[in-house]
């Protein structure tokens, strides 16, 4: 069973597409909040995205570009603007296929199935962690927030990854230092403090204030 994410503001059309895709044994989620599509993407972790071009706030080209910053998941554009210019633009922005409106449901399913086979018979998926709209790509060690990419050192990445994997829980300093020891023979306790301070500064500069909270005597937590 594959998870398909539909980004379509015509709720009636989205519902018809959802019903058809589910009838083939897949799971479907229709986006409701068109301002926070990347957060929804990271939380749902879909195998494929069906993406309309004309959307509230930002168009489908923008969101495809944002998805491509963190994932190689297949993206299929769906639009009534099916002239050659828009099709070329969709492919240029990172789309994998294009389905014109009005949508022929049989053609849609044929394209979805073919693309899923090609994508997941031959390649793995890129894992990500997300919180408050910030997306951590576990392969590239980069953090993305509101279209900006925050470059992290290996130590900063390991700290942030550990905290995100345990969000809502206090992570002890000993646990974080053990993560850093995986790279170095020995890490002084002060090294952890320095790295957390630098990481916080980068997060704040990117607009993520109070992302990491210190629990005095216990460790750190992301809530």
Backbone torsions as a table, in degrees:
resi	resn	phi	psi	omega
1	UNK	NA	131.5	178.5
2	UNK	-104.4	150.6	175.1
3	UNK	-98.7	123.1	-179.2
4	UNK	-114.8	130.7	178.9
5	UNK	-106.9	123.7	179.8
6	UNK	-104.7	123.8	177.1
7	UNK	-112.9	90.3	-174.2
8	UNK	-145.8	121.2	-176.0
9	UNK	-83.1	-9.6	172.2
10	UNK	-83.4	98.4	-172.5
11	UNK	-62.8	-33.9	178.6
12	UNK	-64.3	-46.1	178.8
13	UNK	-64.6	-42.6	179.2
14	UNK	-60.0	-39.1	179.6
15	UNK	-65.2	-40.6	178.4
16	UNK	-65.0	-44.0	178.7
17	UNK	-63.7	-42.2	179.9
18	UNK	-59.4	-46.8	-179.1
19	UNK	-61.4	-41.8	-179.5
20	UNK	-65.5	-45.1	-177.9
21	UNK	-67.2	-39.2	178.6
22	UNK	-66.4	-29.9	179.9
23	UNK	-65.5	-16.6	176.3
24	UNK	-95.3	13.3	174.8
25	UNK	87.6	15.7	-180.0
26	UNK	-100.8	166.1	174.6
27	UNK	-103.6	139.7	-175.0
28	UNK	-131.9	138.9	173.6
29	UNK	-127.4	126.5	177.5
30	UNK	-99.2	124.9	-179.5
31	UNK	-66.2	136.3	177.3
32	UNK	-109.8	-33.1	-178.4
33	UNK	-100.1	103.6	-173.6
34	UNK	-86.9	7.0	172.9
35	UNK	-96.9	-19.5	-173.9
36	UNK	-127.1	51.7	-176.6
37	UNK	-67.9	-37.4	-178.9
38	UNK	-67.1	-38.1	176.4
39	UNK	-61.5	-44.1	178.8
40	UNK	-63.7	-39.3	179.1
41	UNK	-61.6	-48.9	-177.0
42	UNK	-65.3	-37.8	-179.0
43	UNK	-71.6	-41.2	-177.1
44	UNK	-80.6	-29.6	178.0
45	UNK	54.5	61.1	-174.3
46	UNK	-76.5	160.0	173.2
47	UNK	-84.6	-20.0	-179.0
48	UNK	-156.1	150.4	176.3
49	UNK	-122.2	128.8	171.4
50	UNK	-101.4	119.6	-165.5
51	UNK	-128.0	118.0	174.6
52	UNK	-72.9	154.4	179.1
53	UNK	-84.2	-49.7	-177.5
54	UNK	-87.4	106.8	-177.2
55	UNK	-132.0	160.6	174.5
56	UNK	-65.1	149.2	174.3
57	UNK	74.1	-68.8	178.9
58	UNK	-132.1	146.9	-177.9
59	UNK	-80.5	173.5	-177.0
60	UNK	-63.5	-30.3	177.5
61	UNK	-61.2	-42.6	178.9
62	UNK	-60.7	-48.2	-176.1
63	UNK	-69.4	-33.0	176.5
64	UNK	-63.7	-42.5	178.1
65	UNK	-61.3	-40.5	179.1
66	UNK	-67.0	-40.8	178.1
67	UNK	-62.8	-40.0	-177.8
68	UNK	-67.2	-17.9	176.2
69	UNK	-68.5	-26.1	-172.5
70	UNK	-123.8	-9.1	-173.8
71	UNK	-156.7	152.3	173.5
72	UNK	-103.3	17.2	-179.4
73	UNK	-55.7	141.9	178.3
74	UNK	-60.8	134.7	178.1
75	UNK	-122.6	124.5	178.2
76	UNK	-113.6	119.1	177.3
77	UNK	-79.1	142.9	176.1
78	UNK	-130.2	122.1	-176.2
79	UNK	-161.4	150.6	172.9
80	UNK	-78.4	-16.9	176.7
81	UNK	-83.8	74.8	-171.8
82	UNK	-102.2	25.4	176.0
83	UNK	-73.2	165.9	-175.2
84	UNK	-57.4	-37.2	-177.5
85	UNK	-62.4	-43.8	-179.4
86	UNK	-71.0	-35.2	177.4
87	UNK	-65.0	-44.7	178.2
88	UNK	-63.0	-43.0	178.8
89	UNK	-61.1	-42.6	180.0
90	UNK	-60.2	-43.6	179.8
91	UNK	-69.3	-37.9	-179.7
92	UNK	-64.7	-35.7	-178.0
93	UNK	-80.5	0.3	175.7
94	UNK	113.3	5.3	177.7
95	UNK	-71.2	154.5	-179.7
96	UNK	-104.3	-20.4	178.8
97	UNK	-162.5	173.0	-175.9
98	UNK	-142.4	129.3	177.4
99	UNK	-119.3	119.2	-179.2
100	UNK	-77.6	152.1	171.3
101	UNK	-94.3	149.1	-2.8
102	UNK	-65.6	141.9	-172.9
103	UNK	-76.1	126.1	170.5
104	UNK	-85.6	112.0	-172.6
105	UNK	-62.3	-34.0	179.0
106	UNK	-69.8	-42.6	176.5
107	UNK	-63.8	-41.5	178.8
108	UNK	-57.7	-47.4	-178.5
109	UNK	-67.1	-36.7	178.9
110	UNK	-63.2	-42.6	179.6
111	UNK	-68.3	-41.4	179.7
112	UNK	-61.5	-48.6	-177.7
113	UNK	-64.0	-42.1	-179.9
114	UNK	-63.6	-42.6	-178.2
115	UNK	-69.9	-38.0	176.9
116	UNK	-63.8	-42.2	178.6
117	UNK	-61.3	-48.0	-178.9
118	UNK	-62.1	-39.1	-173.8
119	UNK	-75.7	-41.8	-171.0
120	UNK	-103.9	-7.1	169.9
121	UNK	-82.5	-20.4	-171.9
122	UNK	-115.4	-18.1	-173.4
123	UNK	-146.6	154.1	176.4
124	UNK	-86.6	177.7	-178.2
125	UNK	-105.7	157.1	-179.0
126	UNK	-92.8	117.8	-178.8
127	UNK	-78.8	142.5	177.7
128	UNK	-137.0	157.7	171.4
129	UNK	-120.8	139.0	-176.0
130	UNK	-132.1	143.8	173.4
131	UNK	-159.8	130.1	178.8
132	UNK	53.5	34.1	178.3
133	UNK	86.4	-7.9	176.6
134	UNK	-88.5	133.3	-176.3
135	UNK	-121.0	121.8	179.4
136	UNK	-101.6	116.3	177.6
137	UNK	-83.0	116.4	-174.7
138	UNK	-74.8	-11.6	178.0
139	UNK	-92.7	-37.8	-174.0
140	UNK	-98.2	-6.9	-177.3
141	UNK	60.2	24.7	-180.0
142	UNK	-110.9	147.7	177.1
143	UNK	-109.6	134.3	178.8
144	UNK	-118.2	133.7	178.0
145	UNK	-146.8	123.4	178.9
146	UNK	50.4	44.6	175.7
147	UNK	82.6	-5.9	179.8
148	UNK	-102.6	139.1	178.2
149	UNK	-101.0	128.2	-179.6
150	UNK	-105.4	113.4	179.4
151	UNK	-77.5	133.5	-178.0
152	UNK	-118.9	147.7	171.0
153	UNK	-74.0	168.4	180.0
154	UNK	-62.8	-39.0	177.5
155	UNK	-64.9	-45.2	179.7
156	UNK	-62.0	-40.3	179.0
157	UNK	-62.9	-45.6	-179.1
158	UNK	-63.1	-39.9	178.8
159	UNK	-64.1	-49.3	-177.5
160	UNK	-65.7	-40.5	177.9
161	UNK	-59.7	-46.0	-179.2
162	UNK	-63.1	-41.9	179.6
163	UNK	-67.4	-39.9	179.4
164	UNK	-68.6	-36.1	178.3
165	UNK	-67.6	-19.3	-179.8
166	UNK	-121.4	29.2	-175.4
167	UNK	-58.8	138.8	-175.1
168	UNK	91.0	-6.8	179.7
169	UNK	-123.5	145.9	176.0
170	UNK	-76.2	128.2	176.9
171	UNK	-105.1	123.1	-175.6
172	UNK	-69.5	157.2	176.6
173	UNK	-62.1	-36.2	179.2
174	UNK	-61.6	-40.4	179.4
175	UNK	-64.3	-43.9	179.9
176	UNK	-66.5	-39.0	179.1
177	UNK	-65.9	-34.4	176.3
178	UNK	-62.5	-38.6	176.8
179	UNK	-61.5	-41.4	-179.9
180	UNK	-71.0	-30.6	178.6
181	UNK	-64.8	-21.0	178.1
182	UNK	-61.2	-21.8	-178.8
183	UNK	-101.3	-32.4	-173.9
184	UNK	-125.1	154.5	-179.5
185	UNK	-65.4	-36.9	179.7
186	UNK	-150.9	138.3	178.6
187	UNK	-127.0	123.4	176.9
188	UNK	-72.3	152.9	-178.6
189	UNK	-60.7	-33.9	179.4
190	UNK	-63.8	-29.3	178.9
191	UNK	-61.4	-39.4	178.4
192	UNK	-63.4	-45.1	-180.0
193	UNK	-59.8	-44.2	179.9
194	UNK	-62.0	-44.7	-178.2
195	UNK	-67.0	-38.8	178.0
196	UNK	-65.7	-41.1	178.6
197	UNK	-61.6	-44.8	178.8
198	UNK	-65.6	-39.9	178.9
199	UNK	-63.3	-44.5	178.1
200	UNK	-58.9	-42.3	-179.1
201	UNK	-61.4	-43.6	178.6
202	UNK	-63.6	-41.4	-180.0
203	UNK	-65.0	-43.0	179.1
204	UNK	-63.6	-40.8	178.7
205	UNK	-63.8	-27.2	179.2
206	UNK	-86.5	-4.7	-179.7
207	UNK	102.1	6.1	-178.9
208	UNK	-103.3	78.9	-179.3
209	UNK	-82.1	145.5	178.8
210	UNK	55.8	35.4	-179.4
211	UNK	-73.3	-38.7	179.4
212	UNK	-113.1	126.6	-180.0
213	UNK	-107.8	135.1	177.0
214	UNK	-87.9	130.8	172.5
215	UNK	-106.9	100.5	-173.4
216	UNK	-54.0	128.6	178.5
217	UNK	81.7	-6.1	-178.2
218	UNK	-119.5	-50.5	-177.5
219	UNK	152.8	-136.3	-175.5
220	UNK	-133.7	156.3	-179.4
221	UNK	-147.1	145.2	169.2
222	UNK	-112.1	125.5	-176.3
223	UNK	-120.7	NA	NA
